[in-house]
Amino acid sequence: MNLQNVEIVNNIEYQVAHSQIGLIVAPDLRNLEILTADNLAEVLDFLKVRPVHTIVMTGFIRDNGLENELNRGKFYGYRHRDGKLTGVALIGHTTLIESRSDEALRAFAVIAGQSKTPIYVMMADGDSIERFWNLYKPDGSEPRLVCTEKLFELNFPFPVQNCKWNLRQASVAEIDQIAEAHAEVAFLESGSNPLEKDPEGFMKRCLRRIEQGRTFVVFENDELVFKAYIISETEDVIYLEGIYVSPAYRGQDVGSSCLSKLSLELLERVENICLLSNLDFKAAHRSFHKAGYVSKDVCTTIFV
């Protein structure tokens, strides 16, 4: 146990907790550790077992490392008694869980309850995040919002649409329209407008993606028509987010044709592209299917 973990253990009581799902014995937090740069290779190997499902967490690590304030939280690992990782989690503003044992999930829930960084959103595949929530809030508290999202994937071969639009990387000068469009998408998804909640931080994140060459746009007569950006990229997978079509251009196959063109370009770099979309966004799903994407799984996002 490293010195950072001593603080964890000393701050948390080993006790039996009650929750909606019954009597739960607290996990052995001696197997929990704060991950550091020394763990980088081991953590990436652990996440690579399920590259599509862990793309967001892997992207954070590749962009920022395991120890960086840009992660807006801390990375934790949980080990089996044999020393092997059975779970990795980012606990913070965006809480991401990859747990392959029930004890790891319970340990992450305990440490999340002690997080100094306020938790805004939690994500995991299947029903893992709902079980995590019940452990995190054993008093039966309800989250602000629960979204079930379809996981769409694309790889070769797929039917490529003809696209007449000039799809390109965004420029810094276009940040205002891009940020407003992304804030609209975020509000539809979460019920919260990031331009009102955290305007400075939100604009910095939008600017960073533009400067990284990860934001792709179509403009016509100085008006934003289409937008999408890469939130995470590994050697195998790219995860797209923030797909937007201007209201004046919806229903004209703009979204599907631009997404198809962008995806064709990105598949020169990786084998798979994925994106998440709220289960209720039927029109968007039709556009994704037309662009060649296939829905293969569901994930649950909880907004705290």
Backbone bond lengths (Angstrom), bond angles and torsions (degrees), N, CA, C in turn:
res aa  C-N    CA-C-N  psi(-1)  N-CA   C-N-CA  omega(-1)  CA-C   N-CA-C  phi
1 M - - - 1.461 - - 1.530 108.63 -
2 N 1.365 117.15 128.31 1.452 117.90 178.98 1.531 110.48 -83.87
3 L 1.343 116.63 172.87 1.458 120.44 -174.14 1.514 112.27 -63.98
4 Q 1.357 116.76 -31.20 1.452 119.09 178.01 1.519 110.95 -63.74
5 N 1.324 116.40 -34.34 1.452 120.09 -177.37 1.519 112.37 -74.35
6 V 1.339 117.09 -24.30 1.457 119.78 176.71 1.519 109.87 -59.99
7 E 1.340 115.62 -40.50 1.464 120.39 178.97 1.522 110.56 -62.68
8 I 1.334 116.44 -41.27 1.464 120.27 179.20 1.519 110.43 -59.17
9 V 1.318 115.94 -51.38 1.454 120.84 -175.97 1.523 110.72 -63.35
10 N 1.336 117.49 -41.21 1.457 120.53 -177.31 1.525 112.49 -68.85
11 N 1.324 117.39 -23.60 1.461 120.60 -176.18 1.522 113.27 -91.42
12 I 1.331 118.38 -5.27 1.459 120.98 -174.65 1.525 109.59 -126.94
13 E 1.305 116.76 130.00 1.450 120.93 179.05 1.526 110.20 -81.24
14 Y 1.314 116.01 140.94 1.450 121.16 172.18 1.531 106.52 -85.12
15 Q 1.294 115.95 109.45 1.444 119.26 -175.75 1.521 109.94 -150.49
16 V 1.328 115.04 173.03 1.448 121.12 176.12 1.515 107.99 -95.31
17 A 1.349 115.91 127.38 1.461 120.62 -177.88 1.522 109.98 -108.87
18 H 1.324 115.40 148.79 1.459 120.92 176.49 1.525 108.67 -105.27
19 S 1.334 116.55 142.15 1.453 120.80 177.37 1.504 109.25 -147.32
20 Q 1.335 115.11 -179.41 1.452 120.75 179.80 1.518 111.49 -63.21
21 I 1.314 117.83 -24.62 1.457 119.41 -174.88 1.528 111.47 -100.11
22 G 1.330 115.69 16.03 1.458 117.56 172.46 1.517 113.01 111.49
23 L 1.315 114.90 -169.56 1.461 122.24 -179.03 1.521 109.79 -78.17
24 I 1.335 116.88 125.16 1.457 121.27 -174.64 1.521 109.32 -125.78
25 V 1.316 116.94 124.86 1.458 121.38 177.69 1.524 108.60 -81.65
26 A 1.328 115.52 130.11 1.459 119.66 -178.98 1.523 110.40 -60.27
27 P 1.337 117.59 141.83 1.465 120.90 -178.70 1.522 111.99 -71.82
28 D 1.306 115.35 162.79 1.460 121.41 177.06 1.523 108.26 -79.70
29 L 1.311 116.98 102.19 1.461 121.72 -174.77 1.526 113.18 -75.57
30 R 1.329 116.33 -2.59 1.458 118.26 172.94 1.526 111.16 -68.03
31 N 1.318 116.75 -18.00 1.467 121.00 178.04 1.526 112.39 -91.34
32 L 1.334 116.10 1.69 1.456 121.88 179.63 1.520 109.46 -98.03
33 E 1.330 117.39 138.57 1.461 120.32 178.87 1.508 111.56 -144.33
34 I 1.313 115.83 150.61 1.458 121.58 171.00 1.517 107.58 -78.83
35 L 1.305 116.33 126.33 1.459 120.71 -176.68 1.523 110.79 -81.20
36 T 1.327 115.73 142.92 1.463 122.24 -179.26 1.526 109.61 -126.28
37 A 1.314 115.35 179.59 1.462 120.73 -179.89 1.529 111.98 -57.48
38 D 1.323 117.37 -27.63 1.471 120.91 179.02 1.528 112.28 -65.10
39 N 1.343 116.90 -21.23 1.464 121.62 -177.54 1.528 112.77 -94.67
40 L 1.332 117.77 2.67 1.459 121.33 -169.36 1.522 113.54 -54.61
41 A 1.316 117.98 -54.58 1.466 121.36 -176.45 1.524 111.13 -61.58
42 E 1.330 116.46 -42.86 1.469 120.93 -179.53 1.526 111.02 -62.70
43 V 1.328 117.23 -42.23 1.460 121.23 -178.49 1.526 110.70 -67.32
44 L 1.318 117.39 -44.05 1.463 119.92 179.37 1.521 111.54 -63.16
45 D 1.322 117.39 -37.51 1.466 120.59 176.21 1.528 110.73 -64.38
46 F 1.325 116.96 -39.76 1.467 121.58 178.80 1.532 110.31 -63.17
47 L 1.311 117.38 -44.80 1.462 121.50 -177.77 1.522 112.44 -72.58
48 K 1.311 116.96 -26.75 1.460 121.24 -176.25 1.530 112.56 -68.87
49 V 1.328 117.60 -15.75 1.463 120.61 178.33 1.529 110.20 -61.35
50 R 1.336 117.17 -33.92 1.467 122.04 177.08 1.530 108.05 -128.34
51 P 1.325 117.27 75.94 1.464 120.29 -169.45 1.518 114.99 -64.16
52 V 1.342 117.94 -35.46 1.462 119.75 -179.56 1.519 110.78 -71.58
53 H 1.325 117.32 -44.42 1.454 121.30 -176.61 1.529 112.67 -71.71
54 T 1.310 117.61 -21.90 1.473 120.27 -177.27 1.525 112.75 -110.53
55 I 1.328 117.60 14.85 1.458 121.55 -173.85 1.525 112.50 -61.37
56 V 1.337 117.74 -37.01 1.464 119.24 -178.37 1.525 110.69 -66.58
57 M 1.325 116.78 -46.85 1.460 120.37 179.56 1.529 110.90 -63.97
58 T 1.321 115.72 -43.66 1.464 119.75 178.68 1.520 110.57 -61.39
59 G 1.337 116.00 -38.66 1.458 120.00 179.01 1.520 112.56 -63.08
60 F 1.331 116.96 -42.50 1.461 120.70 175.52 1.524 110.27 -56.70
61 I 1.325 115.81 -45.85 1.467 120.10 -176.02 1.521 110.86 -67.51
62 R 1.319 117.23 -42.51 1.472 119.95 -179.60 1.524 111.47 -67.49
63 D 1.314 116.81 -35.12 1.465 119.99 -179.69 1.523 112.27 -76.67
64 N 1.332 116.22 -41.54 1.460 120.16 -168.23 1.516 115.22 -118.66
65 G 1.344 117.54 -11.95 1.449 119.85 -171.39 1.523 110.50 81.08
66 L 1.320 116.80 179.64 1.463 121.58 -179.30 1.523 112.90 -82.31
67 E 1.324 117.32 -19.28 1.461 121.36 -177.51 1.523 109.13 -127.58
68 N 1.330 115.79 95.42 1.457 119.77 -177.02 1.522 108.31 -161.06
69 E 1.313 117.46 133.98 1.462 120.72 -179.64 1.523 112.44 -63.15
70 L 1.344 117.19 -19.91 1.460 119.85 177.76 1.523 112.07 -66.93
71 N 1.325 117.54 -19.12 1.462 120.43 175.59 1.522 111.77 -72.26
72 R 1.315 117.36 -17.18 1.467 123.72 -179.09 1.533 110.99 52.46
73 G 1.308 114.77 44.49 1.452 121.50 179.15 1.522 110.09 166.30
74 K 1.336 116.74 -172.12 1.460 122.01 179.99 1.524 110.23 -123.05
75 F 1.328 115.25 146.69 1.460 121.46 175.09 1.525 109.39 -90.99
76 Y 1.331 115.14 134.65 1.460 122.20 178.35 1.527 109.67 -124.24
77 G 1.320 115.02 149.69 1.457 121.35 173.21 1.515 109.84 -123.60
78 Y 1.317 116.08 149.81 1.468 121.04 175.17 1.519 107.58 -124.95
79 R 1.348 116.35 134.67 1.457 121.16 -173.90 1.530 111.67 -116.16
80 H 1.317 114.14 145.88 1.461 121.48 169.41 1.529 107.56 -72.01
81 R 1.307 116.18 165.28 1.473 119.25 -179.48 1.527 112.62 -60.00
82 D 1.361 117.02 -19.89 1.461 119.60 177.70 1.528 112.50 -83.06
83 G 1.325 116.69 -0.48 1.458 121.05 177.19 1.509 115.23 94.61
84 K 1.331 117.77 -7.12 1.457 120.51 -178.39 1.525 110.76 -84.13
85 L 1.323 115.46 144.64 1.459 120.32 177.90 1.523 110.71 -64.86
86 T 1.335 116.08 135.35 1.461 121.02 171.59 1.524 111.07 -119.69
87 G 1.326 116.79 -0.10 1.450 120.30 177.34 1.512 111.41 -167.78
88 V 1.339 114.85 146.20 1.460 122.16 173.67 1.525 106.67 -135.04
89 A 1.316 116.69 137.23 1.462 120.25 -179.13 1.515 110.86 -144.23
90 L 1.319 115.78 144.10 1.456 122.50 166.69 1.521 105.87 -100.83
91 I 1.323 117.34 116.26 1.455 122.42 -179.99 1.514 108.16 -107.53
92 G 1.322 117.12 115.54 1.453 121.18 -178.42 1.513 110.40 171.87
93 H 1.313 116.81 -150.25 1.466 121.91 -178.30 1.523 110.92 -51.02
94 T 1.317 116.27 -52.30 1.462 121.96 170.83 1.515 107.02 -106.31
95 T 1.322 117.54 111.10 1.454 122.80 -176.95 1.524 109.33 -98.50
96 L 1.338 115.80 119.30 1.460 122.72 -175.87 1.516 108.73 -119.83
97 I 1.325 116.44 132.99 1.463 121.23 -174.32 1.524 110.75 -124.11
98 E 1.316 116.66 127.85 1.469 122.60 168.25 1.524 105.91 -126.41
99 S 1.326 115.33 97.29 1.452 121.39 -174.66 1.521 110.49 -118.96
100 R 1.337 115.76 130.87 1.456 120.70 178.90 1.521 111.48 -116.52
101 S 1.330 115.66 19.15 1.458 120.98 172.12 1.515 107.77 -152.76
102 D 1.325 116.31 149.06 1.457 120.41 -179.80 1.527 111.01 -65.92
103 E 1.328 116.57 -34.89 1.462 119.70 -179.73 1.524 110.91 -65.61
104 A 1.342 117.20 -37.81 1.465 120.19 177.19 1.526 110.43 -63.22
105 L 1.321 116.30 -42.67 1.466 120.40 179.44 1.527 110.20 -61.11
106 R 1.328 117.37 -42.33 1.459 121.18 179.65 1.529 111.18 -66.49
107 A 1.328 116.36 -38.57 1.471 119.70 178.81 1.524 111.06 -64.31
108 F 1.332 116.46 -42.54 1.465 119.84 179.46 1.529 110.87 -64.71
109 A 1.337 117.05 -35.70 1.458 120.08 178.19 1.531 111.00 -64.79
110 V 1.326 116.32 -39.36 1.465 120.39 178.99 1.521 110.28 -64.21
111 I 1.319 117.18 -47.00 1.461 119.96 -177.17 1.525 111.38 -70.27
112 A 1.335 117.12 -30.43 1.465 120.22 176.00 1.519 110.92 -63.43
113 G 1.326 115.75 -34.51 1.456 119.63 177.03 1.511 113.42 -66.40
114 Q 1.335 117.32 -16.23 1.464 122.75 179.37 1.532 112.23 -104.30
115 S 1.340 117.14 4.25 1.469 121.07 -173.28 1.525 111.74 -61.74
116 K 1.333 116.14 130.39 1.458 121.36 175.82 1.522 111.40 -79.29
117 T 1.335 115.90 -21.68 1.459 120.93 175.82 1.525 108.74 -90.39
118 P 1.328 118.81 122.86 1.465 119.85 179.90 1.532 111.32 -58.45
119 I 1.325 115.75 134.04 1.458 121.23 -179.71 1.528 109.04 -88.77
120 Y 1.330 115.67 128.37 1.464 121.32 -178.97 1.518 112.20 -107.64
121 V 1.328 116.52 -40.16 1.457 120.41 -176.38 1.522 109.02 -141.92
122 M 1.353 116.30 145.16 1.461 123.03 177.97 1.520 108.43 -127.28
123 M 1.352 115.91 139.12 1.458 120.08 -178.27 1.518 110.92 -138.80
124 A 1.341 115.54 141.92 1.462 123.27 169.59 1.521 106.55 -165.88
125 D 1.322 116.55 169.94 1.455 119.66 -177.89 1.524 109.86 -87.27
126 G 1.350 114.62 161.34 1.455 121.32 175.42 1.519 111.77 56.21
127 D 1.345 116.60 -136.71 1.463 120.62 -178.71 1.522 112.39 -100.09
128 S 1.325 117.78 10.40 1.470 120.86 -176.54 1.519 111.97 -60.10
129 I 1.328 117.11 -41.56 1.461 119.03 -175.30 1.515 111.28 -72.68
130 E 1.336 118.02 -28.26 1.452 119.60 176.27 1.525 110.63 -70.20
131 R 1.335 117.53 -39.61 1.462 120.64 174.60 1.527 110.25 -64.59
132 F 1.340 115.66 -38.77 1.462 120.40 177.60 1.526 110.20 -61.28
133 W 1.323 117.15 -43.39 1.470 120.72 -179.80 1.526 111.14 -60.82
134 N 1.324 117.02 -43.67 1.462 120.76 -179.95 1.524 111.93 -63.17
135 L 1.326 116.69 -30.44 1.460 121.12 175.77 1.529 110.94 -78.86
136 Y 1.321 116.37 -35.86 1.467 122.75 -179.77 1.532 111.05 -70.58
137 K 1.328 116.08 -36.31 1.464 121.90 -179.89 1.528 109.74 -123.62
138 P 1.332 117.91 72.61 1.464 120.32 -176.14 1.524 114.02 -68.60
139 D 1.342 117.22 -6.48 1.462 119.51 178.99 1.518 112.43 -82.04
140 G 1.337 116.81 0.68 1.456 120.10 179.01 1.512 114.70 88.28
141 S 1.331 118.42 8.55 1.465 121.72 178.60 1.527 110.53 -59.07
142 E 1.318 116.12 144.75 1.451 121.72 178.94 1.529 110.43 -97.58
143 P 1.341 118.50 143.06 1.468 120.58 174.92 1.520 111.03 -70.31
144 R 1.315 116.49 161.38 1.465 120.74 178.57 1.517 111.32 -62.98
145 L 1.337 116.56 -39.60 1.465 120.64 -176.96 1.518 109.19 -157.46
146 V 1.328 116.44 139.18 1.458 122.24 175.39 1.520 107.96 -121.33
147 C 1.319 116.74 124.81 1.465 121.84 -179.74 1.524 109.70 -118.59
148 T 1.309 115.40 125.68 1.462 120.41 170.87 1.516 107.72 -93.05
149 E 1.308 116.82 129.14 1.455 121.04 -174.76 1.520 111.04 -124.59
150 K 1.310 114.94 141.63 1.454 120.59 174.08 1.528 109.43 -81.39
151 L 1.308 115.53 138.24 1.463 121.36 174.46 1.520 108.04 -96.94
152 F 1.328 116.37 114.10 1.461 122.41 179.15 1.524 109.28 -100.77
153 E 1.334 115.54 140.89 1.462 120.77 179.27 1.522 110.28 -131.42
154 L 1.317 114.70 153.76 1.465 121.18 178.20 1.519 109.55 -143.78
155 N 1.325 115.68 135.73 1.462 121.98 170.31 1.517 108.08 -153.01
156 F 1.297 116.88 174.84 1.462 120.20 179.16 1.518 110.04 -73.65
157 P 1.348 117.90 148.44 1.462 127.57 -8.05 1.528 111.26 -84.25
158 F 1.332 116.59 153.17 1.463 120.58 173.94 1.528 108.41 -150.80
159 P 1.344 117.87 153.22 1.470 121.18 -177.67 1.526 110.83 -73.92
160 V 1.314 118.04 117.33 1.458 122.63 -177.24 1.525 109.79 -89.09
161 Q 1.313 115.93 127.24 1.465 120.70 178.70 1.525 110.77 -83.95
162 N 1.324 114.97 152.53 1.458 119.90 171.58 1.526 108.74 -74.87
163 C 1.319 116.56 131.10 1.466 121.01 -178.46 1.526 109.00 -124.79
164 K 1.327 116.04 120.68 1.464 121.14 -178.69 1.525 112.67 -88.58
165 W 1.321 116.53 -7.80 1.459 120.54 -171.66 1.529 111.63 -87.17
166 N 1.328 115.02 150.54 1.461 121.76 178.41 1.524 108.95 -85.75
167 L 1.300 115.66 88.64 1.461 121.65 179.22 1.525 108.89 -83.20
168 R 1.317 117.24 131.47 1.467 121.34 -175.93 1.516 110.31 -153.88
169 Q 1.326 115.42 171.95 1.460 120.34 173.67 1.526 109.50 -73.42
170 A 1.309 115.83 144.73 1.463 121.16 -179.43 1.520 110.96 -74.03
171 S 1.323 115.44 157.83 1.463 121.66 174.57 1.525 109.24 -109.58
172 V 1.310 115.83 157.35 1.465 121.22 -178.68 1.526 111.16 -59.73
173 A 1.323 116.69 -32.76 1.470 120.43 -178.66 1.522 112.63 -63.61
174 E 1.332 116.73 -17.03 1.470 121.06 -176.69 1.531 112.77 -97.47
175 I 1.315 117.00 10.70 1.459 120.63 -170.85 1.525 113.45 -61.37
176 D 1.329 119.11 -35.41 1.463 120.20 -175.45 1.529 112.03 -62.24
177 Q 1.328 116.69 -48.94 1.464 119.34 178.93 1.523 111.55 -66.08
178 I 1.316 116.11 -38.29 1.471 120.45 -179.85 1.527 110.31 -64.48
179 A 1.319 116.66 -45.36 1.465 120.58 -179.60 1.524 111.46 -63.78
180 E 1.318 117.22 -41.48 1.465 120.69 178.83 1.525 110.93 -63.19
181 A 1.334 116.62 -41.38 1.463 120.33 179.15 1.524 110.65 -65.40
182 H 1.323 116.64 -42.94 1.459 118.74 -179.26 1.520 111.22 -68.80
183 A 1.320 117.58 -35.52 1.461 120.75 176.57 1.529 110.56 -62.35
184 E 1.318 116.83 -36.38 1.473 120.71 176.96 1.525 110.86 -63.58
185 V 1.345 116.16 -44.19 1.462 120.44 178.45 1.525 110.17 -62.77
186 A 1.326 116.64 -44.27 1.464 121.01 -179.83 1.514 111.85 -62.61
187 F 1.330 117.08 -38.87 1.464 120.67 179.81 1.528 111.01 -66.00
188 L 1.328 117.07 -41.59 1.462 120.48 177.79 1.524 111.27 -61.81
189 E 1.324 115.91 -34.83 1.457 120.90 -176.67 1.531 112.01 -80.29
190 S 1.330 116.42 -42.27 1.466 119.82 -169.28 1.517 114.92 -113.67
191 G 1.333 116.96 -13.89 1.451 119.37 -175.69 1.515 113.46 77.61
192 S 1.329 117.13 10.66 1.461 122.18 -179.44 1.522 108.89 -131.98
193 N 1.334 116.74 134.02 1.461 121.50 -179.50 1.528 109.37 -94.65
194 P 1.338 118.55 112.46 1.469 120.45 -177.50 1.524 113.36 -65.79
195 L 1.328 118.11 -22.11 1.466 119.97 176.81 1.521 111.24 -71.33
196 E 1.320 116.87 -21.62 1.456 120.85 175.70 1.527 111.11 -94.82
197 K 1.328 116.50 -36.32 1.464 121.16 -175.55 1.523 112.34 -75.60
198 D 1.339 116.94 -43.91 1.469 121.74 -176.26 1.525 108.83 -149.64
199 P 1.347 118.06 67.46 1.465 120.32 -173.14 1.522 114.13 -59.46
200 E 1.322 117.55 -41.88 1.466 120.07 -177.95 1.528 111.11 -66.15
201 G 1.335 116.61 -49.05 1.460 120.46 -179.36 1.523 111.60 -64.86
202 F 1.331 116.61 -40.21 1.457 120.88 -179.93 1.523 111.14 -63.19
203 M 1.318 117.13 -44.98 1.468 120.40 179.86 1.530 110.83 -65.01
204 K 1.329 117.51 -36.91 1.466 120.38 178.00 1.528 110.92 -63.26
205 R 1.337 116.44 -40.63 1.469 119.72 -179.66 1.523 110.84 -69.01
206 C 1.334 116.92 -39.65 1.471 120.21 176.38 1.524 110.71 -62.79
207 L 1.328 116.45 -43.05 1.458 121.36 179.71 1.519 110.84 -63.69
208 R 1.313 116.78 -41.93 1.464 120.13 -178.82 1.531 111.12 -61.16
209 R 1.336 117.06 -42.57 1.468 119.77 179.55 1.526 111.50 -64.43
210 I 1.344 116.25 -37.19 1.465 119.08 176.93 1.529 110.32 -64.82
211 E 1.327 116.37 -45.76 1.462 120.84 -178.91 1.528 111.67 -65.68
212 Q 1.330 117.19 -27.73 1.465 121.28 177.08 1.527 112.53 -79.71
213 G 1.326 117.43 -5.14 1.465 121.00 -178.20 1.517 112.77 75.05
214 R 1.332 117.11 27.12 1.457 121.03 -175.63 1.529 113.98 -103.39
215 T 1.316 117.36 -3.82 1.462 120.72 -178.91 1.518 109.36 -105.15
216 F 1.334 116.18 128.97 1.464 122.59 -176.14 1.526 109.02 -120.02
217 V 1.338 115.34 136.55 1.465 119.84 -172.39 1.526 111.75 -140.49
218 V 1.325 113.64 161.45 1.459 123.07 165.83 1.523 106.36 -127.28
219 F 1.318 116.87 128.01 1.457 122.37 175.14 1.518 109.63 -119.35
220 E 1.317 116.37 146.03 1.469 121.88 172.16 1.520 107.60 -138.75
221 N 1.332 115.73 123.37 1.469 121.15 -177.68 1.532 110.91 53.15
222 D 1.319 115.27 45.16 1.466 122.98 177.65 1.527 113.54 64.83
223 E 1.322 117.18 14.55 1.470 121.45 177.72 1.520 109.90 -110.15
224 L 1.331 116.32 132.54 1.453 121.07 177.92 1.530 110.02 -68.04
225 V 1.326 116.08 124.35 1.459 122.26 -178.85 1.529 110.96 -103.48
226 F 1.335 116.46 -44.24 1.467 122.71 -175.96 1.512 108.92 -143.26
227 K 1.337 115.10 146.23 1.459 120.32 177.77 1.520 109.43 -148.84
228 A 1.323 115.93 144.06 1.463 123.08 170.57 1.520 106.94 -156.63
229 Y 1.325 116.05 153.99 1.451 117.26 176.81 1.521 110.96 -142.99
230 I 1.323 114.18 156.98 1.467 122.09 176.26 1.520 107.74 -87.57
231 I 1.321 116.22 121.24 1.457 119.18 176.47 1.523 110.97 -92.08
232 S 1.345 116.92 -31.05 1.464 121.15 -179.83 1.521 109.74 -147.86
233 E 1.338 115.47 146.47 1.462 120.43 176.99 1.527 109.40 -146.42
234 T 1.324 115.04 132.64 1.459 121.93 171.79 1.520 107.61 -121.85
235 E 1.340 117.01 -173.56 1.455 119.06 178.37 1.522 111.89 -70.95
236 D 1.353 117.05 -14.94 1.465 121.16 -176.67 1.515 114.44 -110.69
237 V 1.340 117.56 -33.05 1.463 121.46 -167.56 1.523 111.08 -136.51
238 I 1.334 115.10 143.21 1.468 122.26 168.69 1.523 107.56 -117.98
239 Y 1.341 115.44 134.21 1.457 121.00 178.19 1.524 108.33 -110.22
240 L 1.339 116.16 118.95 1.462 122.47 179.64 1.524 110.45 -95.37
241 E 1.314 115.38 150.69 1.464 120.84 177.91 1.523 108.83 -151.90
242 G 1.334 115.57 168.92 1.458 120.80 174.04 1.516 114.21 66.40
243 I 1.328 117.18 33.56 1.471 120.15 -179.58 1.524 109.04 -72.97
244 Y 1.317 115.02 125.64 1.469 121.24 -171.38 1.522 109.99 -140.49
245 V 1.333 115.37 139.70 1.469 122.68 171.73 1.523 107.27 -127.44
246 S 1.306 117.24 131.87 1.456 121.74 179.20 1.528 110.24 -57.06
247 P 1.345 118.34 139.87 1.469 120.61 -179.59 1.524 113.91 -52.70
248 A 1.322 117.49 -34.23 1.467 120.65 -178.40 1.517 112.92 -69.20
249 Y 1.347 117.75 -15.45 1.457 121.44 -175.67 1.530 112.90 -114.73
250 R 1.312 116.52 5.48 1.463 119.09 -178.72 1.529 111.02 -74.88
251 G 1.330 115.11 150.19 1.460 120.37 -178.34 1.512 114.09 80.55
252 Q 1.341 117.28 11.31 1.469 121.46 -178.03 1.532 111.50 -120.13
253 D 1.317 117.22 20.89 1.470 123.52 179.94 1.528 113.39 63.65
254 V 1.315 116.97 18.97 1.458 119.82 178.16 1.534 110.13 -65.93
255 G 1.320 115.33 -47.77 1.459 119.11 -177.39 1.508 112.86 -61.65
256 S 1.320 117.62 -48.21 1.463 120.65 -176.87 1.519 111.75 -67.11
257 S 1.339 118.09 -41.39 1.463 120.08 -177.89 1.524 111.71 -70.61
258 C 1.335 117.29 -40.47 1.468 120.12 178.78 1.533 110.86 -69.22
259 L 1.335 116.50 -40.03 1.459 119.74 178.36 1.520 110.82 -65.37
260 S 1.329 116.64 -38.24 1.460 120.52 177.98 1.524 110.76 -63.42
261 K 1.335 116.38 -44.05 1.466 120.59 179.65 1.520 111.03 -64.58
262 L 1.323 116.96 -44.84 1.457 121.01 179.22 1.525 110.38 -62.05
263 S 1.314 116.50 -43.35 1.464 120.68 -177.52 1.527 111.37 -64.12
264 L 1.315 116.60 -39.15 1.462 120.34 178.30 1.525 110.50 -60.62
265 E 1.326 116.63 -41.70 1.468 120.59 178.38 1.529 111.26 -66.22
266 L 1.320 116.57 -41.51 1.462 120.23 -176.37 1.520 112.64 -71.84
267 L 1.333 116.91 -28.20 1.466 119.97 179.07 1.527 112.38 -71.05
268 E 1.317 117.50 -4.82 1.457 120.46 170.67 1.537 110.24 -75.96
269 R 1.356 115.89 -15.38 1.464 120.88 -177.09 1.515 113.30 -105.73
270 V 1.329 117.92 -29.76 1.465 122.07 -175.01 1.527 109.80 -138.16
271 E 1.334 115.43 170.83 1.464 120.52 179.47 1.521 112.70 -90.10
272 N 1.328 117.49 -27.34 1.461 121.74 -175.96 1.520 111.33 -136.00
273 I 1.340 115.05 146.37 1.456 122.24 171.27 1.517 106.56 -123.99
274 C 1.329 116.70 140.87 1.460 119.56 178.65 1.520 110.13 -137.81
275 L 1.314 115.69 161.15 1.453 122.63 175.28 1.516 108.46 -156.56
276 L 1.322 116.10 157.73 1.458 122.77 177.61 1.517 109.77 -113.13
277 S 1.342 115.73 145.41 1.456 119.65 178.69 1.521 109.61 -147.67
278 N 1.325 115.08 135.10 1.459 121.69 179.96 1.524 110.89 -51.96
279 L 1.333 115.81 137.19 1.460 122.43 -176.95 1.521 112.26 -55.42
280 D 1.323 117.56 -26.84 1.466 121.52 -176.00 1.526 113.76 -85.42
281 F 1.327 117.97 -8.77 1.471 119.96 -174.92 1.533 110.27 -87.03
282 K 1.326 116.00 69.33 1.464 121.60 -173.02 1.532 112.78 -61.78
283 A 1.338 117.35 -41.45 1.468 120.39 -178.60 1.523 110.78 -62.95
284 A 1.342 116.66 -41.07 1.464 120.31 178.11 1.517 110.46 -64.16
285 H 1.322 117.08 -38.35 1.465 120.79 -179.37 1.530 110.91 -63.86
286 R 1.324 116.67 -38.60 1.470 119.59 177.24 1.527 110.44 -62.60
287 S 1.317 115.98 -38.16 1.459 120.61 178.51 1.524 110.71 -66.72
288 F 1.319 117.57 -41.05 1.465 120.97 179.36 1.529 110.84 -65.23
289 H 1.334 115.98 -42.81 1.468 119.61 178.48 1.532 110.65 -61.58
290 K 1.329 115.46 -40.79 1.468 119.67 -179.72 1.527 110.84 -65.51
291 A 1.320 116.70 -30.38 1.469 121.00 177.91 1.520 112.06 -78.29
292 G 1.349 117.32 -6.02 1.457 120.89 176.40 1.514 115.26 109.05
293 Y 1.335 117.57 -1.71 1.455 121.12 -177.73 1.531 111.37 -77.12
294 V 1.332 115.23 149.69 1.461 122.33 179.73 1.521 108.80 -124.22
295 S 1.335 116.68 134.34 1.458 121.20 177.61 1.521 109.24 -83.25
296 K 1.354 116.24 122.59 1.459 120.37 -173.99 1.522 114.12 -120.65
297 D 1.319 118.12 -12.38 1.463 119.24 -176.76 1.520 108.11 -163.93
298 V 1.322 116.38 175.51 1.459 121.58 174.10 1.519 108.91 -127.28
299 C 1.307 115.66 150.74 1.463 122.66 174.75 1.525 108.05 -129.89
300 T 1.296 115.97 157.19 1.455 120.88 178.75 1.526 109.50 -117.69
301 T 1.329 115.79 131.57 1.449 122.04 175.80 1.514 108.86 -115.51
302 I 1.321 116.64 130.59 1.456 121.97 179.25 1.527 108.46 -113.30
303 F 1.337 115.03 127.15 1.459 121.07 174.93 1.522 107.87 -101.27
304 V 1.320 115.57 121.29 1.466 121.33 -170.78 1.524 110.67 -79.11
